[in-house]
């Protein structure tokens, strides 16, 4: 099993889960580079999974589905206009011989979900390395609940988020906790990776517990204060 990124727009990652020559695509916001990747690597598309309904995560679905018309699409209720299989919290399904568990991780959108495949978490815009998504719904409790769920996962779980926001998130964290050596050290590592155009992802839940101030917030009001500060950073 391999998981590789297809870069999209300025900072999106479209994740390709690969088992041999079979592939599952996560959140294809565009289609050209995805189709090129599949063709170049002679891969067969087995499914598309969607975390939420923002255009930069679903924009390529129709064109990809036209090229692979029998490909099932899994996604939450807010993607029902695209999804053959509408999934909700607590659901599970099998792809590529692996079990995918569904968790509702709302806040960024009303029905945002995340998928856990063994030790790999595909969390869209609910969790980023050193950050989390903007709470466009205004439901800070829902986003806070999602963070508590993420904290409960095994520390070895790898975090495959939807955007390359790590460097900015760490700079924000450093502005809040300038003496935090964990944050400073990881910021140096990420700065080096990005200087070589390498992704900072995946992270891990264990790593995030050390550097992600949003995961460290134990009270809703503390989380809201952090999120407001990050929105204005």
C-alpha positions as CSV (number, residue, x, y, z in Angstrom):
1,X,0.0,0.0,0.0
2,X,1.3,3.4,-1.0
3,X,-0.2,6.9,-0.6
4,X,1.0,9.6,-2.9
5,X,0.0,13.3,-3.4
6,X,-1.1,14.9,-6.6
7,X,-0.6,18.7,-6.1
8,X,-3.5,20.9,-7.1
9,X,-4.0,24.7,-7.2
10,X,-1.6,26.6,-4.9
11,X,-1.6,24.3,-1.9
12,X,-4.1,21.4,-2.2
13,X,-3.1,17.7,-2.0
14,X,-5.2,15.1,-3.8
15,X,-4.2,11.9,-2.2
16,X,-3.9,8.7,-4.3
17,X,-4.2,5.5,-2.2
18,X,-2.5,2.7,-4.2
19,X,-2.6,-1.1,-3.9
20,X,-0.6,-2.5,-6.8
21,X,-2.1,-0.9,-9.9
22,X,-5.4,-0.1,-8.2
23,X,-6.1,3.4,-6.9
24,X,-8.6,5.3,-4.7
25,X,-8.6,9.1,-5.1
26,X,-9.3,11.4,-2.2
27,X,-10.9,14.9,-2.8
28,X,-10.1,15.5,-6.4
29,X,-10.6,19.3,-6.7
30,X,-9.3,19.1,-10.3
31,X,-9.1,16.4,-12.9
32,X,-6.3,17.0,-15.4
33,X,-3.3,16.1,-13.1
34,X,-5.2,13.2,-11.6
35,X,-6.0,11.7,-15.0
36,X,-2.4,12.2,-16.0
37,X,-1.1,10.5,-12.9
38,X,-3.4,7.5,-13.4
39,X,-2.4,7.2,-17.0
40,X,1.3,7.7,-16.4
41,X,1.3,5.0,-13.7
42,X,-1.0,2.7,-15.6
43,X,-3.5,2.6,-12.7
44,X,-7.1,1.5,-12.5
45,X,-9.4,3.8,-10.5
46,X,-11.5,1.8,-8.0
47,X,-13.2,4.6,-6.1
48,X,-13.3,8.3,-5.2
49,X,-13.9,9.4,-1.6
50,X,-14.9,12.9,-0.6
51,X,-14.6,14.7,2.8
52,X,-16.8,17.7,2.1
53,X,-18.4,19.8,-0.6
54,X,-16.0,22.7,-1.2
55,X,-15.1,23.1,-4.9
56,X,-11.3,22.7,-4.4
57,X,-12.1,19.2,-3.1
58,X,-14.8,18.0,-5.5
59,X,-14.3,20.1,-8.7
60,X,-12.7,17.2,-10.7
61,X,-15.2,14.5,-9.8
62,X,-17.5,14.9,-12.8
63,X,-14.7,14.8,-15.4
64,X,-13.0,11.9,-13.7
65,X,-16.3,10.0,-13.5
66,X,-16.8,10.6,-17.2
67,X,-13.4,9.0,-17.9
68,X,-14.1,6.1,-15.4
69,X,-17.9,5.8,-15.5
70,X,-18.2,2.8,-13.3
71,X,-16.2,4.3,-10.4
72,X,-18.2,4.6,-7.1
73,X,-18.0,7.8,-5.2
74,X,-18.3,7.9,-1.4
75,X,-19.0,11.1,0.4
76,X,-21.2,12.8,3.1
77,X,-24.7,14.1,2.6
78,X,-23.5,17.5,1.4
79,X,-21.9,15.7,-1.6
80,X,-25.0,13.6,-2.4
81,X,-25.3,15.3,-5.8
82,X,-22.0,13.5,-6.7
83,X,-21.9,10.5,-4.4
84,X,-23.2,7.0,-5.2
85,X,-22.7,6.1,-1.6
86,X,-23.7,8.7,1.0
87,X,-21.8,8.0,4.2
88,X,-22.2,9.2,7.8
89,X,-20.6,8.9,11.2
90,X,-20.1,5.3,12.2
91,X,-20.3,3.9,8.7
92,X,-17.5,1.6,7.2
93,X,-16.8,0.1,3.8
94,X,-14.1,-1.8,2.1
95,X,-11.8,-0.7,-0.7
96,X,-8.5,-2.1,-2.0
97,X,-9.0,-4.9,0.6
98,X,-8.9,-2.3,3.4
99,X,-11.6,-1.1,5.8
100,X,-12.5,2.6,5.7
101,X,-14.2,4.0,8.8
102,X,-16.2,7.2,8.6
103,X,-16.2,9.9,11.3
104,X,-18.2,13.1,11.2
105,X,-15.8,16.0,11.7
106,X,-18.0,19.0,11.1
107,X,-17.3,22.7,11.7
108,X,-15.5,23.6,8.5
109,X,-18.7,22.4,6.7
110,X,-21.9,21.0,8.2
111,X,-21.4,17.4,7.1
112,X,-17.6,17.2,6.8
113,X,-16.4,13.6,7.3
114,X,-12.9,12.0,7.7
115,X,-11.9,8.5,6.7
116,X,-9.6,6.2,8.7
117,X,-8.0,3.4,6.8
118,X,-6.0,1.4,9.3
119,X,-3.2,3.8,10.3
120,X,-4.0,6.5,7.6
121,X,-6.4,9.4,8.3
122,X,-7.8,11.4,5.4
123,X,-9.2,14.4,7.2
124,X,-9.8,17.0,4.4
125,X,-10.0,20.4,6.0
126,X,-10.9,19.3,9.5
127,X,-7.3,18.8,10.7
128,X,-4.1,20.2,9.3
129,X,-0.6,19.8,10.5
130,X,-0.3,22.4,13.4
131,X,-3.8,23.6,12.6
132,X,-7.4,23.0,11.8
133,X,-9.9,24.3,9.2
134,X,-11.7,27.6,9.5
135,X,-15.1,27.2,11.1
136,X,-17.2,28.5,8.2
137,X,-20.4,27.1,9.8
138,X,-19.9,29.1,13.0
139,X,-20.4,25.8,14.9
140,X,-17.2,25.9,17.0
141,X,-18.5,23.1,19.2
142,X,-18.7,20.7,16.2
143,X,-15.1,21.5,15.3
144,X,-13.9,21.2,18.9
145,X,-15.7,17.8,19.0
146,X,-13.8,16.7,15.9
147,X,-10.5,17.7,17.4
148,X,-11.3,15.6,20.5
149,X,-12.0,12.6,18.2
150,X,-8.7,13.1,16.5
151,X,-6.9,13.3,19.8
152,X,-8.4,9.9,20.7
153,X,-6.8,8.1,17.8
154,X,-3.6,6.0,18.0
155,X,-0.6,8.3,18.0
156,X,0.9,6.3,15.1
157,X,-2.0,7.2,12.8
158,X,-0.7,9.2,9.8
159,X,-2.5,12.5,9.0
160,X,-3.2,13.1,5.3
161,X,-4.7,16.6,5.3
162,X,-6.0,18.4,2.3
163,X,-3.7,21.4,2.2
164,X,-0.1,22.4,2.6
165,X,-0.6,24.9,5.4
166,X,2.0,23.6,7.8
167,X,4.6,26.3,7.6
168,X,2.0,29.1,8.2
169,X,0.3,27.2,11.0
170,X,3.7,26.7,12.7
171,X,4.5,30.4,12.4
172,X,1.2,31.2,14.0
173,X,1.9,28.6,16.8
174,X,5.3,30.1,17.3
175,X,3.8,33.6,17.7
176,X,1.6,32.2,20.5
177,X,4.3,30.1,22.2
178,X,7.7,31.6,21.1
179,X,9.6,29.5,23.7
180,X,8.1,26.2,22.6
181,X,11.1,24.2,21.3
182,X,8.9,21.5,19.7
183,X,7.3,24.0,17.5
184,X,10.5,25.8,16.6
185,X,12.2,22.5,15.7
186,X,9.4,21.3,13.5
187,X,9.2,24.7,11.8
188,X,12.9,24.5,10.9
189,X,12.3,21.0,9.4
190,X,9.2,22.0,7.5
191,X,11.0,25.2,6.2
192,X,13.7,23.0,4.8
193,X,11.2,20.6,3.2
194,X,9.3,23.4,1.5
195,X,12.5,25.0,0.3
196,X,13.0,21.8,-1.7
197,X,9.3,21.7,-2.8
198,X,8.7,18.6,-0.7
199,X,5.4,18.1,1.2
200,X,5.3,18.4,5.0
201,X,2.6,15.7,5.1
202,X,1.8,13.2,6.3
203,X,2.1,14.1,9.9
204,X,1.1,11.8,12.7
205,X,-1.4,12.2,15.6
206,X,1.5,11.8,18.1
207,X,3.4,14.6,16.4
208,X,0.3,16.8,16.2
209,X,-0.3,16.4,19.9
210,X,3.1,18.1,20.4
211,X,2.8,21.0,17.9
212,X,-0.9,21.6,17.2
213,X,-2.2,24.2,19.6
214,X,-5.8,23.5,18.5
215,X,-5.5,19.9,19.6
216,X,-4.0,21.0,22.9
217,X,-7.0,23.3,23.7
218,X,-8.9,21.6,26.5
219,X,-11.8,24.0,26.6
220,X,-14.2,25.2,23.9
221,X,-13.5,28.9,24.8
222,X,-9.8,28.4,24.5
223,X,-10.3,26.8,21.1
224,X,-12.5,29.7,19.9
225,X,-9.9,32.2,21.0
226,X,-7.1,30.4,19.2
227,X,-9.2,30.0,16.0
228,X,-10.1,33.7,16.0
229,X,-6.4,34.6,16.5
230,X,-5.4,32.3,13.6
231,X,-8.1,33.7,11.3
232,X,-6.6,37.1,11.8
233,X,-2.9,36.0,11.6
